[in-house]
Amino acid sequence: MNPTQRVPVGASAESRVAVTPELTVGHGVPGMPLVYGTPFMIWLMEVASYNAAAPHLAQGWVSVGTEVNVKHLAATPVGRTVTATSIITAVSEREIRFAVRAHDGVRLIGEGVHVRAPVELARFERRMREKE
């Protein structure tokens, strides 16, 4: 069975978050500015990518992130809303590739590529319990 059989190239999704002090690099690293942190931008891109693929995967399957290659292009202050957009650019039985971008309402703040792999959720969870 090919779990990605119905995943269309061109499908897209967005994810948004308001930047709070807790989402800034300065929150976790004393002396750094209170600007949106790169790990949070990547997370938002992952959420958008998950949402672009999820409705099209075979029942009982989800996708997990396997690769991230993005550039953080500009700083975003507290109070702005960041929107991540993800578009499926390629699909195979083993992976789904996405073009990802993030915008803060004023400018493009990030862009790159994200890759996710389809996994059968029950099997994945069983394997994780075995590793405990």
C-alpha positions as CSV (number, residue, x, y, z in Angstrom):
1,M,0.0,0.0,0.0
2,N,1.3,3.5,-0.9
3,P,0.2,5.8,1.9
4,T,0.9,8.9,-0.2
5,Q,-1.0,7.8,-3.2
6,R,-3.7,10.6,-2.8
7,V,-1.3,13.4,-1.7
8,P,-1.3,16.0,-4.4
9,V,1.6,18.2,-5.5
10,G,0.4,21.8,-5.0
11,A,-1.6,21.2,-1.8
12,S,-0.9,23.9,0.8
13,A,-1.6,25.0,4.3
14,E,-0.8,27.9,6.6
15,S,-0.1,28.1,10.4
16,R,-0.1,31.3,12.4
17,V,1.2,32.5,15.8
18,A,1.4,35.8,17.6
19,V,4.9,36.5,18.8
20,T,5.1,36.6,22.6
21,P,8.1,37.1,24.8
22,E,8.2,33.3,25.4
23,L,8.8,32.7,21.6
24,T,11.9,34.9,21.5
25,V,15.5,34.1,21.7
26,G,16.0,36.6,24.5
27,H,13.5,34.7,26.6
28,G,15.8,31.7,26.8
29,V,19.2,33.3,26.3
30,P,20.0,36.2,28.7
31,G,21.3,39.3,26.9
32,M,19.8,38.4,23.5
33,P,17.1,40.5,21.9
34,L,13.4,39.8,22.3
35,V,12.9,38.7,18.6
36,Y,11.2,35.6,17.3
37,G,13.4,32.5,17.6
38,T,14.5,30.4,14.7
39,P,13.3,27.1,16.3
40,F,9.8,28.5,16.7
41,M,9.8,29.6,13.0
42,I,10.8,26.1,12.0
43,W,8.2,24.5,14.2
44,L,5.5,26.7,12.6
45,M,6.7,25.6,9.2
46,E,6.5,22.0,10.3
47,V,2.9,22.5,11.5
48,A,1.9,24.1,8.2
49,S,3.6,21.2,6.3
50,Y,1.9,18.6,8.4
51,N,-1.5,20.3,7.8
52,A,-0.9,20.4,4.0
53,A,-0.4,16.6,3.8
54,A,-2.5,15.2,6.6
55,P,-5.9,15.2,4.9
56,H,-4.5,13.3,2.0
57,L,-2.6,10.5,3.7
58,A,-4.1,7.0,3.9
59,Q,-6.2,6.4,7.0
60,G,-4.0,5.5,10.0
61,W,-1.0,7.3,8.6
62,V,0.7,10.6,9.7
63,S,3.9,12.3,8.6
64,V,7.0,13.0,10.7
65,G,9.7,15.6,9.9
66,T,12.9,14.2,8.6
67,E,14.7,17.2,7.1
68,V,14.7,21.0,7.5
69,N,16.8,23.4,5.4
70,V,15.6,26.9,6.0
71,K,17.1,30.4,6.2
72,H,15.9,32.9,8.9
73,L,16.0,36.1,6.9
74,A,14.8,38.9,9.2
75,A,14.1,39.6,12.9
76,T,10.4,39.8,14.1
77,P,9.6,41.7,17.3
78,V,7.1,40.8,19.9
79,G,3.5,41.6,18.9
80,R,3.6,40.7,15.2
81,T,1.8,37.6,13.8
82,V,3.9,35.2,11.9
83,T,2.3,33.1,9.2
84,A,4.0,30.0,7.8
85,T,3.0,28.7,4.4
86,S,3.8,25.3,3.1
87,I,3.3,23.9,-0.4
88,I,3.8,20.3,-1.4
89,T,6.4,20.2,-4.2
90,A,7.1,16.5,-4.6
91,V,5.6,13.2,-3.4
92,S,7.0,9.7,-3.3
93,E,6.0,6.6,-1.3
94,R,8.7,7.4,1.2
95,E,8.7,11.2,1.5
96,I,6.8,14.4,0.9
97,R,8.8,17.6,0.1
98,F,7.5,21.1,0.8
99,A,8.5,24.6,0.0
100,V,8.1,26.7,3.2
101,R,8.0,30.4,3.9
102,A,7.3,32.6,6.9
103,H,6.1,36.2,6.8
104,D,5.5,38.5,9.8
105,G,3.0,40.8,8.1
106,V,5.7,43.3,7.2
107,R,8.3,41.1,5.4
108,L,9.4,37.6,4.5
109,I,11.3,36.3,7.5
110,G,12.1,32.8,6.4
111,E,12.1,30.3,3.5
112,G,13.4,26.9,2.6
113,V,12.6,23.2,2.2
114,H,11.1,20.7,4.6
115,V,10.7,17.0,4.1
116,R,8.4,14.6,5.9
117,A,8.1,10.8,5.9
118,P,4.8,9.0,6.1
119,V,4.5,6.6,9.0
120,E,1.7,4.2,10.1
121,L,0.8,5.7,13.5
122,A,-0.1,2.5,15.3
123,R,3.2,0.9,14.2
124,F,5.2,4.0,15.1
125,E,3.6,4.2,18.6
126,R,4.3,0.5,19.2
127,R,8.0,1.0,18.3
128,M,8.3,3.9,20.6
129,R,6.8,1.9,23.5
130,E,9.4,-0.9,22.8
131,K,12.2,1.6,23.2
132,E,11.1,2.6,26.7
